[in-house]
Amino acid sequence: MKRSRILKSAALLLCLGFSMTSIFGCSSRNSTSEEIKVRHKEIEETEETTHAPEPTETEPEPEPIDTPIPTETETEPTEVDNSNVINVFCYSSEIVEMCELYKSMHPDCDYEFQYTQIASSEGAYQMALEAAVRADDSNSPDIFVVEEDYADKYINGALSEYIAGYDELGIDIDVEVKDAGIAQFVVDQGTRESDGKIVALAYQSFAGVMIYRTDIAEEVFGTSDPDEISEICGGNSGSLTKLLAAGDKLVAKDYALTSGLNDMWFIYDAQDPSSWYKNGDVYISNEHESFFDFADTLYANSYTNKNPYWTNEWFDDMNGTSDRATFAYFAPAWLIDFSMSSMAPGTTGLWNITDSPVNFTYGNLMLLTTKQAAEADDEKREVIADFLTWALLDTTTDGWQYQFATGYLSGFCQPCTSSVVMEQVTMYSDYLGGQDMAPIFNRANENTKAGVLNNDNLTIGSSFVGHVKDYADGVCTKTKAEESFLGSISEYLKS
């Protein structure tokens, strides 16, 4: 089966790092955005008008024929029976395919999934979902999907009153997540602060790793072994000190450590994630302000080629066709199979992955259920609970996590959130020269910590990086960059 969700939504997250720079930067730039295919419902409408020919004078009038007049029978209007329907809200076909696989594997299930699929472009999905959840009626979702950048309003925010904990469906959730070895950062992100209930979980892991060029590693460091490169670059150390020291050796051989400033933001921020809010207002914490100095360090030492995300130059670095080759990228698994393999075929087989110096997560997708579902009749509630258990907690080869990890949707192996499943599977990647990704992504799951969830984190962070880049490029002073960032973000949040 073909898969679109990961490339589209995950690429959209990454793309924001570039496009928000255009919106909020000190200097004007041309923004780019990914076209998102919107599902259309085909409607066929055919009109045909026929005219009987006028009888001629030579044609005899037809004899009238007595035909019985049928008696009219009144039919009562038929009510639509939604008692065996489970409403699912999503923005791509991935969730639909998951639900349909569940149905095919559970032929005794008498319930049908009814899908409301709305593309996420221009915030259409978010607006429709919020309205449907607030409506709290028979058309509201029983199950729905959100992404990390707007999940908090459902987990802890104004819409959390409509959301049920998994335990309210009868799932022994605390035991189940431990038995499945669900990554703790996923559990922490999905736990509601007010009552400690787990209300959101993910099946796909978006924990990040370091993706590095093996040929460059051999030339500069004398080895390309993932464990040795991890040690050289400070894998899992929580510090960027060793990585920058490795950068000095790369620069001496005329290689860039990374393609651009954006590539370093997520691992830098994950060292000490700080809230963007103080007393209800956006502010720049000491931790975030230090990124200005870090950008100076990167530029002064030629660690980067200064290329923003999703530009031709960024892909040239990835493809090995730029003037100065790039050693590493930092991202979750989707970048490998859904971006690098298609946009950088020239370096196929020349990459490996290893532990990131600072563990980070980038864009989790979460499944939630509503109070409406938890308050349904026993049979429907049990079916919803069984589906969510199969999708999120089942560690057998029949469960969705195993199906997903072994490439059911796309043919590409993708890391899941269950360590029990990750220890069962091998995830060989042709693009990585046949490397098995599973052990390293499993370590990333184990070592990643949940960051601060906020509905505007991604937008604010992307805007901030854009302003820091303007400062590092000499477009404006640090003071001007900070003032411009705070002013533009304040206006954005008011809109």
Secondary structure per residue as TSV (DSSP state, phi and psi in degrees):
chain	resnum	aa	ss	phi	psi
A	1	M	-	360.0	149.8
A	2	K	-	-84.9	148.8
A	3	R	-	-127.9	134.5
A	4	S	-	-121.2	-23.8
A	5	R	H	-59.6	-46.7
A	6	I	I	-66.3	-48.7
A	7	L	I	-59.9	-38.7
A	8	K	I	-77.5	-55.4
A	9	S	I	-74.2	-40.6
A	10	A	I	-67.2	-39.6
A	11	A	H	-64.3	-33.6
A	12	L	H	-65.1	-39.8
A	13	L	H	-59.4	-48.9
A	14	L	H	-63.4	-37.5
A	15	C	H	-64.2	-30.1
A	16	L	H	-59.6	-31.2
A	17	G	H	-57.6	-32.1
A	18	F	H	-88.8	-46.2
A	19	S	H	-69.0	-35.3
A	20	M	H	-70.4	-25.8
A	21	T	H	-59.8	-39.6
A	22	S	H	-66.3	-34.8
A	23	I	H	-74.1	-42.0
A	24	F	H	-112.7	-3.8
A	25	G	S	-68.4	162.9
A	26	C	S	-67.8	-33.3
A	27	S	S	-110.0	155.8
A	28	S	-	-80.5	144.4
A	29	R	-	-140.5	163.5
A	30	N	-	-84.0	122.0
A	31	S	-	-84.9	153.3
A	32	T	-	-122.2	150.8
A	33	S	-	-146.0	147.6
A	34	E	-	-81.8	132.4
A	35	E	-	-70.5	129.1
A	36	I	-	-111.8	123.5
A	37	K	-	-72.0	123.7
A	38	V	-	-97.2	133.6
A	39	R	-	-68.4	130.6
A	40	H	-	-114.2	142.5
A	41	K	-	-97.0	121.8
A	42	E	-	-76.4	133.5
A	43	I	-	-125.9	118.5
A	44	E	-	-101.1	127.3
A	45	E	-	-131.7	119.2
A	46	T	-	-125.5	129.3
A	47	E	-	-117.2	131.3
A	48	E	-	-137.1	125.6
A	49	T	-	-115.8	128.5
A	50	T	-	-117.5	145.4
A	51	H	-	-120.0	127.5
A	52	A	-	-72.6	139.4
A	53	P	-	-68.9	147.1
A	54	E	-	-69.5	135.0
A	55	P	-	-68.5	141.7
A	56	T	-	-86.6	167.1
A	57	E	T	-65.2	-28.1
A	58	T	T	-81.0	-12.6
A	59	E	S	-86.3	125.5
A	60	P	-	-70.4	150.1
A	61	E	-	-67.9	135.3
A	62	P	-	-68.1	143.3
A	63	E	-	-68.1	136.9
A	64	P	-	-65.0	141.2
A	65	I	-	-113.3	127.7
A	66	D	-	-78.3	120.0
A	67	T	-	-123.4	141.8
A	68	P	-	-67.3	138.6
A	69	I	-	-87.5	120.5
A	70	P	-	-67.3	143.5
A	71	T	-	-79.7	139.5
A	72	E	-	-78.8	134.9
A	73	T	-	-115.6	128.7
A	74	E	-	-80.3	134.0
A	75	T	-	-113.1	135.5
A	76	E	-	-72.5	138.3
A	77	P	-	-60.0	138.1
A	78	T	-	-90.5	126.8
A	79	E	-	-82.5	140.9
A	80	V	-	-74.4	126.5
A	81	D	-	-93.1	107.4
A	82	N	-	-100.5	12.0
A	83	S	T	-67.4	-25.0
A	84	N	T	-110.3	28.9
A	85	V	E	-113.6	136.3
A	86	I	E	-112.5	116.5
A	87	N	E	-80.4	126.7
A	88	V	E	-122.8	125.1
A	89	F	E	-106.2	131.5
A	90	C	E	-155.6	171.4
A	91	Y	S	-119.3	4.5
A	92	S	S	-155.0	174.0
A	93	S	H	-77.0	-11.5
A	94	E	H	-59.8	-45.9
A	95	I	H	-68.0	-36.7
A	96	V	H	-60.8	-46.8
A	97	E	H	-64.7	-35.4
A	98	M	H	-63.9	-46.3
A	99	C	H	-63.5	-41.0
A	100	E	H	-67.6	-34.1
A	101	L	H	-65.4	-41.3
A	102	Y	H	-57.7	-45.6
A	103	K	H	-61.5	-43.0
A	104	S	H	-67.3	-29.1
A	105	M	H	-88.3	-8.9
A	106	H	-	-130.3	69.4
A	107	P	T	-63.8	-18.1
A	108	D	T	-82.1	-6.0
A	109	C	-	-71.0	122.0
A	110	D	-	-87.9	2.4
A	111	Y	-	-100.9	146.4
A	112	E	E	-109.5	143.5
A	113	F	E	-87.5	129.0
A	114	Q	E	-110.0	119.2
A	115	Y	E	-100.8	135.0
A	116	T	E	-114.0	104.0
A	117	Q	E	-112.1	116.9
A	118	I	-	-129.0	128.4
A	119	A	-	-61.9	150.1
A	120	S	-	-86.1	0.4
A	121	S	G	-64.6	144.6
A	122	E	G	56.9	23.7
A	123	G	G	70.9	14.9
A	124	A	H	-61.5	-43.8
A	125	Y	H	-65.0	-45.0
A	126	Q	H	-59.5	-44.4
A	127	M	H	-65.9	-43.5
A	128	A	H	-66.5	-40.1
A	129	L	H	-64.2	-47.3
A	130	E	H	-59.3	-44.2
A	131	A	H	-62.9	-40.4
A	132	A	H	-68.8	-39.5
A	133	V	H	-66.4	-42.3
A	134	R	H	-65.7	-32.9
A	135	A	H	-61.9	-36.0
A	136	D	-	52.3	48.8
A	137	D	S	-127.3	-167.6
A	138	S	T	-66.2	-17.6
A	139	N	T	-96.5	-1.4
A	140	S	S	-72.5	156.2
A	141	P	-	-70.1	143.8
A	142	D	S	-88.9	-38.2
A	143	I	E	-132.6	139.6
A	144	F	E	-150.9	163.7
A	145	V	E	-115.6	141.7
A	146	V	E	-135.1	162.9
A	147	E	E	-106.6	159.7
A	148	E	H	-54.3	-36.5
A	149	D	H	-70.3	-15.4
A	150	Y	H	-131.2	17.9
A	151	A	H	-73.8	-28.3
A	152	D	H	-64.8	-28.8
A	153	K	H	-64.3	-25.8
A	154	Y	H	-90.9	-29.7
A	155	I	H	-83.1	-47.5
A	156	N	T	-124.7	-13.9
A	157	G	S	-91.2	-153.1
A	158	A	T	-63.5	-25.3
A	159	L	T	-95.6	2.4
A	160	S	G	-66.3	-22.0
A	161	E	G	-66.5	-19.3
A	162	Y	G	-91.5	-5.3
A	163	I	E	-102.6	134.6
A	164	A	E	-96.6	146.6
A	165	G	-	-73.3	151.2
A	166	Y	G	-59.3	-29.7
A	167	D	G	-65.5	-24.7
A	168	E	G	-71.4	-12.9
A	169	L	G	-91.6	-3.8
A	170	G	T	98.1	7.3
A	171	I	-	-83.5	130.6
A	172	D	-	-80.3	73.8
A	173	I	H	-66.0	-38.9
A	174	D	H	-62.5	-40.0
A	175	V	H	-71.3	-42.9
A	176	E	H	-63.1	-42.6
A	177	V	H	-67.1	-32.8
A	178	K	H	-72.2	-43.3
A	179	D	H	-64.1	-33.6
A	180	A	H	-84.7	-9.5
A	181	G	T	64.4	39.6
A	182	I	B	-65.3	133.4
A	183	A	-	-52.5	133.6
A	184	Q	H	-63.6	-33.0
A	185	F	H	-65.8	-31.1
A	186	V	H	-69.7	-43.3
A	187	V	H	-62.8	-44.6
A	188	D	H	-63.3	-42.4
A	189	Q	H	-64.4	-32.8
A	190	G	T	-93.7	8.9
A	191	T	B	-96.0	125.6
A	192	R	-	-74.5	128.5
A	193	E	T	-66.9	-35.1
A	194	S	T	-68.1	-33.0
A	195	D	T	-132.9	1.1
A	196	G	-	74.6	10.4
A	197	K	-	-78.9	140.7
A	198	I	B	-81.9	116.3
A	199	V	-	-118.5	-9.0
A	200	A	-	-147.0	135.2
A	201	L	B	-140.1	162.4
A	202	A	-	-122.8	149.3
A	203	Y	S	-98.1	-27.6
A	204	Q	B	-99.6	135.4
A	205	S	-	-92.4	132.7
A	206	F	-	-110.6	23.3
A	207	A	B	-65.2	141.4
A	208	G	-	-96.1	159.1
A	209	V	E	-136.9	173.4
A	210	M	E	-96.3	125.3
A	211	I	E	-105.9	117.5
A	212	Y	E	-130.4	155.1
A	213	R	E	-79.8	120.5
A	214	T	H	-71.2	-35.0
A	215	D	H	-68.0	-38.3
A	216	I	H	-67.8	-40.4
A	217	A	H	-59.5	-42.4
A	218	E	H	-62.6	-42.0
A	219	E	H	-69.3	-42.7
A	220	V	H	-87.7	-41.1
A	221	F	H	-109.4	-6.5
A	222	G	S	78.0	7.8
A	223	T	-	-157.9	152.7
A	224	S	-	-123.9	7.0
A	225	D	-	-60.6	128.5
A	226	P	H	-56.4	-40.7
A	227	D	H	-68.0	-38.5
A	228	E	H	-71.4	-38.3
A	229	I	H	-66.7	-36.4
A	230	S	H	-58.6	-44.3
A	231	E	H	-65.9	-43.0
A	232	I	H	-63.4	-38.8
A	233	C	T	-98.2	7.2
A	234	G	T	78.9	34.1
A	235	G	T	-55.2	132.7
A	236	N	T	61.2	17.5
A	237	S	S	-84.0	-19.5
A	238	G	S	78.3	9.3
A	239	S	-	-135.5	152.3
A	240	L	S	-101.5	8.2
A	241	T	H	-61.8	-51.4
A	242	K	H	-66.0	-34.8
A	243	L	H	-62.8	-43.2
A	244	L	H	-69.3	-33.4
A	245	A	H	-64.7	-38.8
A	246	A	H	-65.1	-33.6
A	247	G	H	-60.9	-36.2
A	248	D	H	-60.8	-41.5
A	249	K	H	-69.0	-35.5
A	250	L	H	-66.9	-45.6
A	251	V	H	-61.9	-36.2
A	252	A	H	-62.8	-25.4
A	253	K	T	-99.2	11.5
A	254	D	T	67.3	39.7
A	255	Y	-	-117.3	149.9
A	256	A	B	-90.5	142.1
A	257	L	S	-66.9	-48.2
A	258	T	B	-136.9	165.6
A	259	S	S	-74.6	-41.2
A	260	G	-	-154.9	177.4
A	261	L	T	-63.8	-38.6
A	262	N	H	-57.7	-33.6
A	263	D	H	-63.0	-23.0
A	264	M	H	-97.0	-10.2
A	265	W	H	-63.8	-48.9
A	266	F	H	-65.3	-39.9
A	267	I	H	-74.6	-30.9
A	268	Y	H	-67.4	-47.9
A	269	D	H	-64.1	-33.4
A	270	A	H	-70.7	-14.3
A	271	Q	H	-59.5	-40.3
A	272	D	S	-155.9	71.5
A	273	P	-	-61.6	135.1
A	274	S	-	-129.3	150.9
A	275	S	-	-68.1	148.6
A	276	W	S	-86.7	0.0
A	277	Y	E	-118.7	142.1
A	278	K	E	-143.0	119.2
A	279	N	T	55.0	35.6
A	280	G	T	86.0	-5.6
A	281	D	E	-111.8	150.2
A	282	V	E	-71.4	134.1
A	283	Y	-	-143.8	170.6
A	284	I	-	-106.3	112.0
A	285	S	-	-72.3	168.2
A	286	N	H	-61.6	-37.5
A	287	E	H	-63.9	-43.3
A	288	H	H	-72.7	-36.9
A	289	E	H	-62.7	-31.1
A	290	S	H	-67.2	-13.1
A	291	F	H	-67.3	-25.0
A	292	F	H	-60.3	-46.4
A	293	D	H	-68.4	-36.4
A	294	F	H	-64.5	-40.3
A	295	A	H	-61.7	-40.9
A	296	D	H	-57.2	-43.2
A	297	T	H	-62.9	-44.3
A	298	L	H	-62.3	-44.1
A	299	Y	H	-73.8	-42.4
A	300	A	H	-64.3	-31.1
A	301	N	T	-100.3	8.1
A	302	S	T	58.1	35.0
A	303	Y	-	-72.2	-22.5
A	304	T	B	-125.3	163.4
A	305	N	-	-93.3	5.5
A	306	K	-	63.8	31.0
A	307	N	-	-99.2	126.1
A	308	P	-	-70.5	162.3
A	309	Y	T	-53.4	148.6
A	310	W	T	61.3	19.3
A	311	T	S	-93.7	163.4
A	312	N	H	-59.1	-36.8
A	313	E	H	-65.8	-37.6
A	314	W	H	-62.9	-43.2
A	315	F	H	-72.1	-32.2
A	316	D	H	-62.0	-42.6
A	317	D	H	-58.5	-43.3
A	318	M	H	-66.0	-36.0
A	319	N	H	-86.9	-5.7
A	320	G	T	75.8	22.7
A	321	T	-	-111.5	8.6
A	322	S	S	-89.8	172.6
A	323	D	S	-66.1	-31.8
A	324	R	S	-131.7	115.5
A	325	A	-	-67.6	151.8
A	326	T	B	-104.9	138.6
A	327	F	-	-82.9	-43.4
A	328	A	E	-142.7	150.5
A	329	Y	E	-126.4	154.5
A	330	F	E	-124.7	116.6
A	331	A	E	-168.4	166.1
A	332	P	-	-72.2	-178.5
A	333	A	T	-65.1	-27.8
A	334	W	H	-62.1	-28.0
A	335	L	H	-63.5	-33.1
A	336	I	I	-69.0	-57.5
A	337	D	I	-85.4	-22.8
A	338	F	I	-113.2	-0.7
A	339	S	I	-130.9	-58.9
A	340	M	I	-62.8	-44.2
A	341	S	H	-64.4	-29.4
A	342	S	H	-92.2	-34.5
A	343	M	H	-96.1	-14.8
A	344	A	-	-134.0	59.7
A	345	P	G	-67.6	-20.0
A	346	G	G	-66.7	-17.4
A	347	T	G	-114.4	20.8
A	348	T	T	-55.6	130.6
A	349	G	T	86.0	-5.2
A	350	L	S	-100.1	7.8
A	351	W	E	-115.7	153.7
A	352	N	E	-136.4	169.8
A	353	I	E	-118.5	154.6
A	354	T	E	-151.7	-178.2
A	355	D	-	-66.1	135.7
A	356	S	-	-71.9	144.6
A	357	P	S	-57.2	-40.3
A	358	V	S	-121.6	124.2
A	359	N	-	-74.7	140.7
A	360	F	-	-150.0	161.2
A	361	T	B	-125.5	151.5
A	362	Y	-	-144.1	84.1
A	363	G	-	94.4	48.6
A	364	N	-	-62.0	144.2
A	365	L	E	-102.0	132.2
A	366	M	E	-128.4	147.1
A	367	L	E	-104.7	132.1
A	368	L	E	-128.4	161.9
A	369	T	E	-131.5	160.5
A	370	T	E	-104.9	163.4
A	371	K	H	-58.3	-35.8
A	372	Q	H	-57.0	-42.9
A	373	A	H	-66.8	-40.7
A	374	A	H	-68.0	-24.2
A	375	E	T	-98.1	6.3
A	376	A	S	-69.8	173.5
A	377	D	-	-64.4	162.6
A	378	D	H	-55.9	-42.6
A	379	E	H	-64.9	-47.1
A	380	K	H	-65.0	-42.1
A	381	R	H	-61.3	-39.0
A	382	E	H	-67.7	-37.2
A	383	V	H	-66.0	-43.6
A	384	I	H	-62.5	-42.4
A	385	A	H	-62.8	-40.8
A	386	D	H	-66.1	-40.9
A	387	F	H	-63.0	-47.7
A	388	L	H	-65.4	-36.2
A	389	T	H	-63.7	-45.3
A	390	W	H	-61.4	-41.0
A	391	A	H	-74.6	-33.0
A	392	L	H	-117.7	-22.3
A	393	L	T	-128.9	-15.3
A	394	D	-	-72.4	122.9
A	395	T	-	-105.7	9.3
A	396	T	S	-80.9	172.4
A	397	T	T	-69.6	-13.4
A	398	D	T	-88.1	-14.4
A	399	G	S	-74.1	159.5
A	400	W	H	-65.1	-36.4
A	401	Q	H	-60.3	-42.5
A	402	Y	H	-66.8	-43.5
A	403	Q	H	-59.6	-43.2
A	404	F	H	-66.5	-46.8
A	405	A	H	-63.7	-29.5
A	406	T	T	-96.1	10.3
A	407	G	T	92.9	28.0
A	408	Y	T	-57.9	-43.8
A	409	L	T	-77.2	-46.1
A	410	S	T	-118.2	-13.7
A	411	G	S	89.4	-10.9
A	412	F	S	-99.2	133.3
A	413	C	-	-70.1	134.6
A	414	Q	-	-132.1	139.2
A	415	P	-	-67.1	139.9
A	416	C	B	-108.9	-179.1
A	417	T	S	-92.7	-8.6
A	418	S	B	-92.4	120.9
A	419	S	H	-68.7	-29.7
A	420	V	H	-62.3	-43.0
A	421	V	H	-70.2	-44.0
A	422	M	H	-61.0	-29.2
A	423	E	T	-78.4	-14.4
A	424	Q	T	-88.4	-27.2
A	425	V	-	-102.1	158.6
A	426	T	-	-113.7	144.5
A	427	M	-	-129.9	71.6
A	428	Y	E	-75.0	139.0
A	429	S	E	-124.8	122.0
A	430	D	T	-62.9	-37.3
A	431	Y	T	-64.7	-29.6
A	432	L	T	-94.2	24.4
A	433	G	T	68.4	26.3
A	434	G	T	87.1	9.1
A	435	Q	E	-66.0	141.7
A	436	D	E	-84.8	113.3
A	437	M	-	-78.9	-19.8
A	438	A	H	-56.4	-48.9
A	439	P	H	-60.8	-38.7
A	440	I	H	-73.7	-40.8
A	441	F	H	-68.9	-30.3
A	442	N	H	-66.3	-39.1
A	443	R	H	-64.7	-39.3
A	444	A	H	-61.8	-41.9
A	445	N	H	-57.5	-43.2
A	446	E	H	-69.3	-35.6
A	447	N	H	-96.4	-10.5
A	448	T	-	-78.5	138.7
A	449	K	-	-107.2	148.5
A	450	A	-	-70.8	131.7
A	451	G	-	-86.3	-174.0
A	452	V	-	-76.8	119.3
A	453	L	-	-85.1	131.0
A	454	N	-	-154.9	143.0
A	455	N	T	-64.3	-18.5
A	456	D	T	-115.4	11.2
A	457	N	H	-55.9	-46.7
A	458	L	H	-65.1	-44.4
A	459	T	H	-64.0	-45.9
A	460	I	H	-63.9	-46.1
A	461	G	H	-62.7	-41.7
A	462	S	H	-64.4	-41.6
A	463	S	H	-63.2	-42.6
A	464	F	H	-61.1	-45.6
A	465	V	H	-60.6	-38.7
A	466	G	H	-60.4	-41.7
A	467	H	H	-71.1	-37.0
A	468	V	H	-63.5	-39.1
A	469	K	H	-63.5	-39.7
A	470	D	H	-60.8	-40.6
A	471	Y	H	-64.2	-48.1
A	472	A	H	-64.7	-31.8
A	473	D	T	-78.6	-5.2
A	474	G	T	82.0	14.8
A	475	V	S	-72.6	-36.2
A	476	C	S	-150.9	166.9
A	477	T	-	-75.9	167.1
A	478	K	H	-62.5	-42.9
A	479	T	H	-62.2	-44.6
A	480	K	H	-64.1	-40.7
A	481	A	H	-62.4	-43.0
A	482	E	H	-65.5	-44.2
A	483	E	H	-64.0	-42.7
A	484	S	H	-64.3	-42.3
A	485	F	H	-60.6	-51.6
A	486	L	H	-64.1	-39.1
A	487	G	H	-67.1	-45.5
A	488	S	H	-70.5	-37.2
A	489	I	H	-67.8	-39.4
A	490	S	H	-60.3	-42.4
A	491	E	H	-65.5	-40.5
A	492	Y	H	-61.6	-43.9
A	493	L	H	-69.7	-22.4
A	494	K	H	-78.2	-24.4
A	495	S	-	-76.2	360.0
